[in-house]
Amino acid sequence: MSARPFQLMQLDHVVLRVRDTAAMIAFYCDVLGCTIERRQDPIGLVQLRAGASLIDLVDVDGKIGRMGGAAPGEEGRNMDHLCLRAEPFDRAAIVAHLDAHGVRIGDFGSRYGAEGEGPSQYLFDPEGNLVELKGPPDEVPIDTQASGAAT
């Protein structure tokens, strides 16, 4: 068996098939701080910059989106969740910001990610996709029982 001719470096991008592109752009840009990197309206694609990665929004009624079948909804999703590394991670400030924008907030807990175990806040985008904001790894694990979260 020969050696693999490449090494994986990081997550490059995630693609979300969406029903309401404008609402999703507003959420990911205005609430979470992404910026529009590039638009390809003829094929129904908007690429958002999220740090070193991209979040691609594909309109389910666009050229690319139609290839994926039915739109995401209550009976099915296109993914489990996406995780965005956030720093600084001040949970009270994060929750206050999300509340101010009317974002549905999910569980908080200590979860394992690319950099190790650390604080994690779940939330939902306008189309019900689960998004995780992940803080830096803990030197001492946080007490998830005090927060009422299940990991």
N, CA and C atoms as a LAMMPS dump frame, in Angstrom:
ITEM: TIMESTEP
0
ITEM: NUMBER OF ATOMS
453
ITEM: BOX BOUNDS ff ff ff
-5.0000000000000000e+02 5.0000000000000000e+02
-5.0000000000000000e+02 5.0000000000000000e+02
-5.0000000000000000e+02 5.0000000000000000e+02
ITEM: ATOMS id mol type element x y z
1 1 1 N 0.848 -1.177 0
2 1 2 C 0 0 0
3 1 3 C 0.895 1.243 0
4 2 1 N 0.637 2.166 -0.905
5 2 2 C 1.465 3.366 -0.984
6 2 3 C 0.955 4.45 -0.026
7 3 1 N 1.825 5.387 0.279
8 3 2 C 1.472 6.482 1.179
9 3 3 C 0.452 7.402 0.508
10 4 1 N -0.417 7.944 1.307
11 4 2 C -1.42 8.88 0.787
12 4 3 C -0.704 10.135 0.3
13 5 1 N -1.024 10.634 -0.883
14 5 2 C -0.309 11.768 -1.462
15 5 3 C -0.824 13.133 -0.981
16 6 1 N -1.549 13.162 0.123
17 6 2 C -2.059 14.432 0.635
18 6 3 C -2.283 14.322 2.133
19 7 1 N -2.433 15.477 2.779
20 7 2 C -2.758 15.556 4.201
21 7 3 C -3.935 16.498 4.352
22 8 1 N -4.943 16.102 5.115
23 8 2 C -6.09 16.972 5.349
24 8 3 C -5.689 18.072 6.322
25 9 1 N -6.089 19.307 6.022
26 9 2 C -5.652 20.454 6.808
27 9 3 C -6.75 21.062 7.689
28 10 1 N -7.949 21.221 7.149
29 10 2 C -9.053 21.838 7.889
30 10 3 C -10.325 21.677 7.092
31 11 1 N -11.444 21.993 7.696
32 11 2 C -12.704 22.01 6.975
33 11 3 C -12.683 23.189 6.005
34 12 1 N -12.901 22.95 4.735
35 12 2 C -12.878 24.008 3.73
36 12 3 C -14.215 24.73 3.655
37 13 1 N -15.288 23.968 3.489
38 13 2 C -16.61 24.59 3.424
39 13 3 C -17.694 23.565 3.719
40 14 1 N -18.866 24.07 4.042
41 14 2 C -20.049 23.25 4.213
42 14 3 C -21.117 23.861 3.308
43 15 1 N -21.972 23.023 2.748
44 15 2 C -23.006 23.502 1.829
45 15 3 C -24.372 23.223 2.456
46 16 1 N -25.175 24.28 2.585
47 16 2 C -26.534 24.16 3.097
48 16 3 C -27.515 24.42 1.964
49 17 1 N -28.441 23.503 1.766
50 17 2 C -29.54 23.719 0.82
51 17 3 C -30.613 24.477 1.584
52 18 1 N -31.035 25.643 1.083
53 18 2 C -31.917 26.525 1.842
54 18 3 C -33.156 26.92 1.046
55 19 1 N -34.237 27.212 1.784
56 19 2 C -35.487 27.681 1.177
57 19 3 C -35.536 29.196 1.06
58 20 1 N -34.977 29.921 2.052
59 20 2 C -35.05 31.388 2.086
60 20 3 C -33.634 31.947 2.189
61 21 1 N -33.012 32.161 1.05
62 21 2 C -31.614 32.608 1.012
63 21 3 C -31.415 33.925 1.744
64 22 1 N -32.324 34.879 1.565
65 22 2 C -32.178 36.192 2.205
66 22 3 C -32.176 36.067 3.731
67 23 1 N -33.072 35.275 4.275
68 23 2 C -33.123 35.09 5.73
69 23 3 C -31.851 34.418 6.235
70 24 1 N -31.343 33.468 5.464
71 24 2 C -30.13 32.757 5.875
72 24 3 C -28.906 33.676 5.797
73 25 1 N -28.826 34.511 4.766
74 25 2 C -27.725 35.483 4.674
75 25 3 C -27.788 36.432 5.866
76 26 1 N -28.981 36.933 6.175
77 26 2 C -29.13 37.851 7.31
78 26 3 C -28.666 37.181 8.606
79 27 1 N -29.065 35.934 8.828
80 27 2 C -28.678 35.234 10.046
81 27 3 C -27.166 35.025 10.113
82 28 1 N -26.604 34.411 9.083
83 28 2 C -25.182 34.082 9.146
84 28 3 C -24.288 35.327 9.107
85 29 1 N -24.715 36.39 8.445
86 29 2 C -23.91 37.613 8.403
87 29 3 C -24.194 38.529 9.587
88 30 1 N -25.461 38.895 9.784
89 30 2 C -25.794 39.876 10.812
90 30 3 C -25.667 39.316 12.226
91 31 1 N -26.048 38.061 12.428
92 31 2 C -26.026 37.483 13.771
93 31 3 C -24.685 36.827 14.083
94 32 1 N -24.163 36.01 13.163
95 32 2 C -22.944 35.261 13.448
96 32 3 C -21.665 35.909 12.924
97 33 1 N -21.774 36.922 12.074
98 33 2 C -20.585 37.652 11.653
99 33 3 C -19.899 37.188 10.384
100 34 1 N -20.548 36.347 9.599
101 34 2 C -19.972 35.971 8.298
102 34 3 C -20.043 37.171 7.357
103 35 1 N -19.319 37.095 6.27
104 35 2 C -19.41 38.109 5.217
105 35 3 C -19.658 37.4 3.889
106 36 1 N -20.298 38.115 2.984
107 36 2 C -20.518 37.532 1.656
108 36 3 C -19.202 37.545 0.898
109 37 1 N -18.764 36.385 0.51
110 37 2 C -17.511 36.234 -0.232
111 37 3 C -17.765 36.332 -1.731
112 38 1 N -18.83 35.654 -2.18
113 38 2 C -19.079 35.581 -3.617
114 38 3 C -20.512 35.143 -3.858
115 39 1 N -21.106 35.666 -4.9
116 39 2 C -22.459 35.266 -5.307
117 39 3 C -22.393 34.71 -6.721
118 40 1 N -23.135 33.645 -6.948
119 40 2 C -23.296 33.095 -8.292
120 40 3 C -24.794 32.897 -8.492
121 41 1 N -25.483 34.008 -8.679
122 41 2 C -26.942 33.986 -8.772
123 41 3 C -27.486 33.072 -9.875
124 42 1 N -26.833 32.966 -11.038
125 42 2 C -27.393 32.082 -12.075
126 42 3 C -27.538 30.612 -11.644
127 43 1 N -26.717 30.175 -10.686
128 43 2 C -26.834 28.796 -10.226
129 43 3 C -27.401 28.71 -8.8
130 44 1 N -27.775 29.862 -8.212
131 44 2 C -28.39 29.867 -6.891
132 44 3 C -27.433 29.621 -5.742
133 45 1 N -26.222 30.178 -5.809
134 45 2 C -25.194 29.942 -4.8
135 45 3 C -24.695 31.257 -4.212
136 46 1 N -24.65 31.319 -2.88
137 46 2 C -24.024 32.434 -2.172
138 46 3 C -22.999 31.826 -1.225
139 47 1 N -21.758 32.311 -1.311
140 47 2 C -20.69 31.789 -0.458
141 47 3 C -20.361 32.817 0.618
142 48 1 N -20.432 32.377 1.88
143 48 2 C -20.175 33.242 3.021
144 48 3 C -18.843 32.882 3.659
145 49 1 N -18.073 33.885 3.999
146 49 2 C -16.781 33.672 4.659
147 49 3 C -17.031 33.526 6.156
148 50 1 N -16.532 32.431 6.743
149 50 2 C -16.6 32.173 8.178
150 50 3 C -15.189 31.879 8.652
151 51 1 N -14.418 32.915 8.947
152 51 2 C -13.017 32.726 9.317
153 51 3 C -12.243 32.182 8.143
154 52 1 N -11.578 31.043 8.336
155 52 2 C -10.794 30.431 7.262
156 52 3 C -11.635 29.521 6.382
157 53 1 N -12.925 29.388 6.681
158 53 2 C -13.798 28.459 5.959
159 53 3 C -14.939 29.197 5.274
160 54 1 N -15.69 28.455 4.482
161 54 2 C -16.858 29.015 3.804
162 54 3 C -18.108 28.236 4.19
163 55 1 N -19.22 28.96 4.223
164 55 2 C -20.541 28.35 4.324
165 55 3 C -21.239 28.702 3.023
166 56 1 N -21.53 27.697 2.219
167 56 2 C -22.211 27.909 0.942
168 56 3 C -23.709 27.724 1.141
169 57 1 N -24.482 28.686 0.685
170 57 2 C -25.932 28.604 0.719
171 57 3 C -26.415 28.342 -0.699
172 58 1 N -27.117 27.247 -0.869
173 58 2 C -27.619 26.858 -2.179
174 58 3 C -29.139 26.903 -2.127
175 59 1 N -29.746 27.744 -2.949
176 59 2 C -31.199 27.854 -3.012
177 59 3 C -31.775 26.547 -3.559
178 60 1 N -32.726 25.944 -2.818
179 60 2 C -33.279 24.651 -3.256
180 60 3 C -33.976 24.746 -4.602
181 61 1 N -34.372 25.961 -5.012
182 61 2 C -35.022 26.132 -6.305
183 61 3 C -34.037 26.523 -7.408
184 62 1 N -32.749 26.683 -7.068
185 62 2 C -31.74 27.046 -8.059
186 62 3 C -31.207 25.828 -8.785
187 63 1 N -30.31 26.072 -9.73
188 63 2 C -29.757 25.004 -10.565
189 63 3 C -29.117 23.891 -9.73
190 64 1 N -28.273 24.26 -8.777
191 64 2 C -27.607 23.253 -7.941
192 64 3 C -28.602 22.65 -6.952
193 65 1 N -29.416 23.482 -6.337
194 65 2 C -30.349 23.032 -5.306
195 65 3 C -31.352 22.003 -5.783
196 66 1 N -31.816 22.142 -7.017
197 66 2 C -32.796 21.182 -7.548
198 66 3 C -32.229 19.775 -7.646
199 67 1 N -30.91 19.654 -7.752
200 67 2 C -30.281 18.34 -7.849
201 67 3 C -30.347 17.568 -6.533
202 68 1 N -30.639 18.255 -5.417
203 68 2 C -30.636 17.613 -4.112
204 68 3 C -31.97 17.076 -3.655
205 69 1 N -32.989 17.175 -4.486
206 69 2 C -34.297 16.649 -4.098
207 69 3 C -35.093 17.629 -3.271
208 70 1 N -35.939 17.089 -2.384
209 70 2 C -36.842 17.911 -1.572
210 70 3 C -36.063 18.848 -0.66
211 71 1 N -36.7 19.964 -0.335
212 71 2 C -36.095 20.95 0.566
213 71 3 C -36.028 20.396 1.981
214 72 1 N -35.069 20.888 2.788
215 72 2 C -35.029 20.476 4.184
216 72 3 C -36.3 20.943 4.887
217 73 1 N -36.734 20.197 5.893
218 73 2 C -37.935 20.558 6.623
219 73 3 C -38.066 19.744 7.886
220 74 1 N -39.249 19.732 8.451
221 74 2 C -39.503 19.031 9.709
222 74 3 C -39.206 17.536 9.627
223 75 1 N -39.399 16.937 8.452
224 75 2 C -39.225 15.497 8.31
225 75 3 C -37.825 15.071 7.879
226 76 1 N -36.979 16.022 7.555
227 76 2 C -35.648 15.636 7.119
228 76 3 C -34.698 16.81 7.077
229 77 1 N -33.428 16.536 7.256
230 77 2 C -32.38 17.553 7.246
231 77 3 C -31.331 17.173 6.219
232 78 1 N -30.542 18.151 5.856
233 78 2 C -29.428 17.917 4.943
234 78 3 C -28.122 17.645 5.684
235 79 1 N -28.14 17.812 7.02
236 79 2 C -26.951 17.552 7.842
237 79 3 C -27.403 17.487 9.29
238 80 1 N -26.539 17.019 10.17
239 80 2 C -26.855 17.03 11.592
240 80 3 C -26.626 18.418 12.167
241 81 1 N -25.395 18.945 12.055
242 81 2 C -25.109 20.311 12.496
243 81 3 C -23.787 20.765 11.902
244 82 1 N -23.578 22.074 11.954
245 82 2 C -22.272 22.615 11.605
246 82 3 C -21.729 23.297 12.837
247 83 1 N -20.435 23.253 13.003
248 83 2 C -19.788 23.819 14.175
249 83 3 C -18.851 24.934 13.742
250 84 1 N -19.019 26.098 14.376
251 84 2 C -18.172 27.252 14.116
252 84 3 C -17.371 27.567 15.38
253 85 1 N -16.078 27.641 15.252
254 85 2 C -15.206 27.984 16.394
255 85 3 C -15.379 29.465 16.677
256 86 1 N -15.628 29.821 17.926
257 86 2 C -15.87 31.214 18.31
258 86 3 C -14.926 31.626 19.429
259 87 1 N -14.385 32.818 19.315
260 87 2 C -13.514 33.356 20.351
261 87 3 C -13.597 34.861 20.358
262 88 1 N -13.669 35.506 21.522
263 88 2 C -13.695 34.89 22.842
264 88 3 C -15.017 34.176 23.067
265 89 1 N -15.04 33.302 24.053
266 89 2 C -16.259 32.546 24.33
267 89 3 C -16.792 32.955 25.699
268 90 1 N -17.627 33.983 25.706
269 90 2 C -18.305 34.465 26.902
270 90 3 C -19.761 34.052 26.737
271 91 1 N -20.142 32.951 27.382
272 91 2 C -21.47 32.383 27.158
273 91 3 C -22.576 33.398 27.412
274 92 1 N -22.496 34.157 28.5
275 92 2 C -23.551 35.13 28.82
276 92 3 C -23.683 36.155 27.7
277 93 1 N -22.576 36.636 27.185
278 93 2 C -22.601 37.623 26.099
279 93 3 C -23.144 37.002 24.814
280 94 1 N -22.761 35.764 24.549
281 94 2 C -23.24 35.074 23.346
282 94 3 C -24.751 34.884 23.41
283 95 1 N -25.249 34.38 24.537
284 95 2 C -26.686 34.142 24.683
285 95 3 C -27.461 35.46 24.613
286 96 1 N -26.945 36.516 25.238
287 96 2 C -27.617 37.82 25.174
288 96 3 C -27.699 38.31 23.721
289 97 1 N -26.625 38.133 22.969
290 97 2 C -26.6 38.535 21.554
291 97 3 C -27.616 37.736 20.749
292 98 1 N -27.636 36.431 20.952
293 98 2 C -28.579 35.578 20.228
294 98 3 C -30.018 35.928 20.604
295 99 1 N -30.283 36.133 21.895
296 99 2 C -31.624 36.537 22.352
297 99 3 C -32.059 37.846 21.689
298 100 1 N -31.141 38.792 21.609
299 100 2 C -31.454 40.096 21.013
300 100 3 C -31.851 39.977 19.547
301 101 1 N -31.4 38.905 18.897
302 101 2 C -31.727 38.669 17.494
303 101 3 C -32.847 37.648 17.319
304 102 1 N -33.459 37.242 18.417
305 102 2 C -34.573 36.294 18.343
306 102 3 C -34.184 34.898 17.911
307 103 1 N -32.953 34.51 18.165
308 103 2 C -32.451 33.195 17.757
309 103 3 C -32.906 32.138 18.764
310 104 1 N -33.374 31.002 18.264
311 104 2 C -33.747 29.883 19.127
312 104 3 C -32.462 29.226 19.622
313 105 1 N -32.326 29.157 20.938
314 105 2 C -31.11 28.668 21.569
315 105 3 C -31.306 27.227 22.02
316 106 1 N -30.281 26.417 21.792
317 106 2 C -30.303 25.017 22.191
318 106 3 C -29.478 24.792 23.444
319 107 1 N -29.041 23.566 23.624
320 107 2 C -28.3 23.159 24.812
321 107 3 C -26.899 23.759 24.86
322 108 1 N -26.411 23.95 26.076
323 108 2 C -25.031 24.338 26.339
324 108 3 C -24.345 23.16 27.004
325 109 1 N -23.084 22.961 26.709
326 109 2 C -22.35 21.903 27.378
327 109 3 C -20.888 21.924 27.011
328 110 1 N -20.17 20.967 27.537
329 110 2 C -18.777 20.767 27.177
330 110 3 C -18.764 19.646 26.15
331 111 1 N -18.2 19.938 24.99
332 111 2 C -18.188 18.959 23.908
333 111 3 C -16.789 18.891 23.302
334 112 1 N -16.504 17.767 22.704
335 112 2 C -15.209 17.565 22.077
336 112 3 C -15.244 18.087 20.649
337 113 1 N -14.215 18.825 20.264
338 113 2 C -14.082 19.331 18.907
339 113 3 C -12.651 19.188 18.436
340 114 1 N -12.328 19.86 17.348
341 114 2 C -11.018 19.726 16.708
342 114 3 C -9.858 20.074 17.638
343 115 1 N -10.095 20.982 18.585
344 115 2 C -9.031 21.402 19.492
345 115 3 C -9.127 20.755 20.868
346 116 1 N -10.126 19.9 21.06
347 116 2 C -10.29 19.238 22.35
348 116 3 C -11.615 19.602 22.997
349 117 1 N -11.764 19.208 24.248
350 117 2 C -12.983 19.435 25.028
351 117 3 C -13.096 20.909 25.402
352 118 1 N -14.303 21.459 25.254
353 118 2 C -14.488 22.862 25.615
354 118 3 C -15.936 23.276 25.54
355 119 1 N -16.21 24.541 25.873
356 119 2 C -17.585 25.021 25.91
357 119 3 C -18.224 25.03 24.528
358 120 1 N -19.527 24.747 24.51
359 120 2 C -20.245 24.616 23.254
360 120 3 C -21.687 25.061 23.449
361 121 1 N -22.131 25.988 22.6
362 121 2 C -23.517 26.46 22.653
363 121 3 C -24.209 26.096 21.348
364 122 1 N -25.298 25.33 21.462
365 122 2 C -26.107 25.022 20.288
366 122 3 C -27.133 26.126 20.074
367 123 1 N -27.475 26.36 18.797
368 123 2 C -28.51 27.299 18.398
369 123 3 C -29.055 26.835 17.058
370 124 1 N -30.129 27.462 16.616
371 124 2 C -30.764 27.057 15.365
372 124 3 C -30.843 28.24 14.412
373 125 1 N -30.52 27.999 13.14
374 125 2 C -30.65 29.056 12.135
375 125 3 C -32.122 29.183 11.73
376 126 1 N -32.47 30.146 10.872
377 126 2 C -33.879 30.363 10.529
378 126 3 C -34.581 29.173 9.883
379 127 1 N -33.835 28.221 9.33
380 127 2 C -34.466 27.072 8.696
381 127 3 C -34.363 25.811 9.553
382 128 1 N -33.998 25.984 10.825
383 128 2 C -33.971 24.866 11.759
384 128 3 C -32.698 24.055 11.77
385 129 1 N -31.664 24.474 11.03
386 129 2 C -30.387 23.763 11.065
387 129 3 C -29.721 24.005 12.41
388 130 1 N -29.178 22.95 12.994
389 130 2 C -28.475 23.055 14.255
390 130 3 C -27.067 23.585 13.996
391 131 1 N -26.715 24.65 14.723
392 131 2 C -25.399 25.285 14.617
393 131 3 C -24.76 25.227 15.998
394 132 1 N -23.49 24.899 16.039
395 132 2 C -22.751 24.865 17.3
396 132 3 C -21.703 25.958 17.283
397 133 1 N -21.698 26.794 18.314
398 133 2 C -20.608 27.743 18.523
399 133 3 C -19.685 27.095 19.542
400 134 1 N -18.433 26.861 19.152
401 134 2 C -17.481 26.112 19.971
402 134 3 C -16.384 27.028 20.454
403 135 1 N -16.157 27.024 21.77
404 135 2 C -15.094 27.824 22.364
405 135 3 C -13.778 27.072 22.397
406 136 1 N -12.756 27.725 22.96
407 136 2 C -11.434 27.095 23.04
408 136 3 C -11.448 25.933 24.016
409 137 1 N -10.473 25.035 23.888
410 137 2 C -10.426 23.896 24.793
411 137 3 C -10.228 24.363 26.237
412 138 1 N -10.848 23.63 27.169
413 138 2 C -10.73 23.938 28.591
414 138 3 C -9.458 23.36 29.157
415 139 1 N -8.814 24.132 30.052
416 139 2 C -7.706 23.562 30.821
417 139 3 C -8.287 22.666 31.907
418 140 1 N -9.425 23.098 32.469
419 140 2 C -10.169 22.304 33.444
420 140 3 C -11.559 22.15 32.876
421 141 1 N -12.07 20.917 32.729
422 141 2 C -13.396 20.722 32.139
423 141 3 C -14.472 21.521 32.869
424 142 1 N -15.435 22.075 32.102
425 142 2 C -16.525 22.827 32.71
426 142 3 C -17.555 21.871 33.288
427 143 1 N -18.321 22.367 34.262
428 143 2 C -19.361 21.563 34.9
429 143 3 C -20.631 21.674 34.092
430 144 1 N -20.897 20.664 33.253
431 144 2 C -22.094 20.707 32.403
432 144 3 C -23.348 20.416 33.196
433 145 1 N -23.25 19.756 34.331
434 145 2 C -24.432 19.462 35.139
435 145 3 C -25.025 20.762 35.686
436 146 1 N -24.191 21.737 36.039
437 146 2 C -24.675 23.006 36.561
438 146 3 C -25.466 23.764 35.516
439 147 1 N -25.154 23.562 34.242
440 147 2 C -25.862 24.27 33.167
441 147 3 C -27.127 23.552 32.751
442 148 1 N -27.3 22.327 33.23
443 148 2 C -28.481 21.539 32.848
444 148 3 C -28.371 20.936 31.475
445 149 1 N -27.199 20.942 30.89
446 149 2 C -27.036 20.436 29.518
447 149 3 C -26.645 18.971 29.539
448 150 1 N -27.095 18.281 28.515
449 150 2 C -26.672 16.9 28.318
450 150 3 C -25.666 16.865 27.196
451 151 1 N -24.624 16.096 27.346
452 151 2 C -23.626 16.01 26.275
453 151 3 C -23.749 14.731 25.516
